[in-house]
Amino acid sequence: MSVILKADNVSRRFKIGDGSVVNALEGINLEVESGRLVCLRGRSGSGKTTLINILGALDRPDEGNVFFDGVNITEMNPSQWDRLRRHEMAFVFQSVALISTMTAYENVEFALRLAGTPMSERSARAKECLTQVGLEKRMHHRPGELSGGEQQRVAIARAVCHKPKIIFADEPTAALDTSTGLAVLKLFRDFIRNNELTIVMTTHDETMMELADVVYSLEDGKISSKVCNDIAQA
């Protein structure tokens, strides 16, 4: 397996109201191999969301570098970041962030427009992705007419539609019950196996961690452990 994502001595600090500085991340080093599901675990305030934002080119570290597909993305300017996220990366959030006035189909088709997919390909690709997540009969429903699990499936279809190399998922199962959350993780593993995807997700759910290939634990902005799960690779 080749390394698709690497953090090299990444640190991030924030100033708070009284002028003091909080070390959100300190000296983070990690590697993500392509075709893997990697979990970042930790309590609230451990730095996992800050880390996933930096890995996904949504935030810039104060120190260190992030390499994606062999390129130092820390040195990129904002417009280069925009192109990188639009074409090579995708994001799934706990809040799903679907457009409420659009149907499931329209949400996915709109993402394809933003990615620059030709008009002649958008309809078939949107329907294909929604079918892959089991929503072929619900694609013309708006988010308010879908369950929480169905909304997250739409968000996943939207994330994979432009065929990114990597998906960043921030607590994607936190608002779901255990069985629905496990169904979402199964979808992730299916996409990894069938679409040559890599997924990096944050979670605090022990059950979800058991399905990951690699689990990095964060504590007070530092990586405290790394665990590889053979069972997840079976």
N, C-alpha and C positions, 0 to 999 in steps of 0.2 A: 504494500500500500504506500502511495506517495503522500507526503505531507502537503495539504492544501492550505492550511492556516497555521500561523505561528505567532505567538506573542513572545517578545524578547525584552525581558527586564522592564515591563510596563508598570508605570506608577501614575496615579491620578489623585490630585488634591483639590479640595473645595474650601472656600472661605465661607464661614457662617456669620450670622448677624453680629456677634460681638467682635468680629475681626480675627478670631482664631481660625486655625487651619485644621481640617479633618483629612486624614490620609485614607481615602476610599479604597485605593489599591496601592500596593507596595511591592515592587520587584516581582511581578507576575511573569512566569515562564511556563508556556504550555505549547503543545503541538497537537494538531487535529489531522488525522489521516483521512483521506478521501474515502467516501463510502461508509462512514461510521456515524453512529448516533452517540453524541457526547453530551453528558449532563454536567452542568455547573450547579452544585448544591450548596446550600448555606442558609442560615437564618436571615431574617430581615436586617439589613444594614451590614451584611457580610461583604458586599461589593459585587455580587454576581450580576446584577442588572447593569451596573457601571461597566463591568468587564464585557458583557455581551454588546453593549452600545459601542464600545471602543473596537471590538472585533468586527462589528458590522458597519464600521465607518459612519457611525452616527455621532461620535464624540472623539476627541483627540487626546491622547495621553500627554501628561506633563513631561514624562521621561519614557524612554524605550521606544520600540518600534513594533508594528504589526505587519506581517508579510502574508499576502493572499496570493496563492498560485505563483509564488516566487517573486512577487512584486511588493516593494515596500509601500504600502498604502498610506502610511503615516505622512509621507512626503507629498501626497497628492493635494491639490487644491480643491475647494468645494465643488466646482463644476465636474472635476474628475471623479470625485466621490459620488455625485449624482448619477453619472453614467455607470459607475461600477454597481451601485445599488439597483439601478433600473434594469441592468442586463445580466449581472452575474450573481446577484444576491436576492433574497426575499425574506420577509419578516412575518411572523405570526405572533399576535399578542393575546394576553389574557382577555382583553376587552373586545377582541375580534376586529373592531374598527371597520365594520361594514358600513356602506352608505345606505341609510335606512329607507330612502325613497327609491332605491334600485332593487330589482329582483336579484336572486342569486346569480342568474345568468348574466344580468347586466353588470353586477359587481365584478365578475370574472372577465367579461368582455372589455370592461373599462380598463382593467389592469393591463390587458393585452394592447389596448390603444396606447397607453402610457409607455409600454415597452417598445412601441414601434412595429408591432406585428402587422403585416399587410392585411388590409380589409378582407381580402378573399380567404384568409386563413382563420380569422378571429372567431367566427361563429362555430365552426367545426371544433376548434381547439377548446373553446369554452365549454361546449357540450361534452367533449371527451373528458375534460378534467372533472366536471361535476358528476359524470357517470362513474369515474374512477373512485370518487369518494361516496358513492351510493346515493346520489341525489338526482338521478335522472328524472324522477317523477316529481321533484320539488323545486326544480330550477326556476320556475316562473313565480315563486313565492318570495315576498319581501322578508327581510330579517325578522320583523315583528311577528311573522306568521310561522316562524321556525323555532324549534327547541334550541336550548343552549348548545347541545352537541351538534345539531345540524348547522347552526351558525358557525361553529368552529370548523366544521367540514367545508363550508363555503370559503372560510378564510384560508384553509389549506389548499383548496382548489385554486384560489386566487394566487397563492404564493407559488405554486408549482407551474402555473400556466405558461409562463415565459421561459421555462426550462432553465432555471438558475443552477449554478453549481453548488450553492450552499443556502440553507435556510436557517435563520436565527429565530428561535421561539422562546419568548419570555413568559414563563409560567403558563403555558398554553392549556393546562388541565386544571388550574387552580379553582376555577369557578364551576367545575364539572364534578358529578358524582364519580365514584371509583370505576364503575363498569363503563361509563361513557368515556372517562379519561383513558382507560385501557384501550378502548376502541380507537381513540385518537392516536395513541402510541403505536398500535398495530398498523394504522394507516401510514405513519411515519416510516415504520420498518418496511412496509410494502413499497413505498416510494424509493427508499434507499436501495432496495434490492432490484427494482425494475427500472429505475430512472437514473441510476448512477449519481444519486444525490448524497450530500453530506448535511447532517443536521446538528446544530449546537443549540441546546435548550437549557433554561434554568428551571429548577424545581426544588421543592422541599418535601415532595411526596416519596417516601421510601419505596412504595410499590413501583412507581415509574422508573426509579433508578435501577431497579433490577432488570429492566429491559434495555438499558443502555450498554453500549460497548465499553465506554470509558466514563468514569465518574470522577470529576475533580471537586474536592471539597474546599470551600473558602471559609476563612475565619478571620475577622478583623482585617480584611483587605489582602490577605495572603493565602496562598494555596497550602492547606494543611495536609492533604493526602491525595493520592491518585489510585484508583482501583479499576482494574480491567476485569470485565465480567465475561468469562468463557461461555456462559449460558446464553448470553445475548447474541453470540456469533454462531450458535447452532442452527 
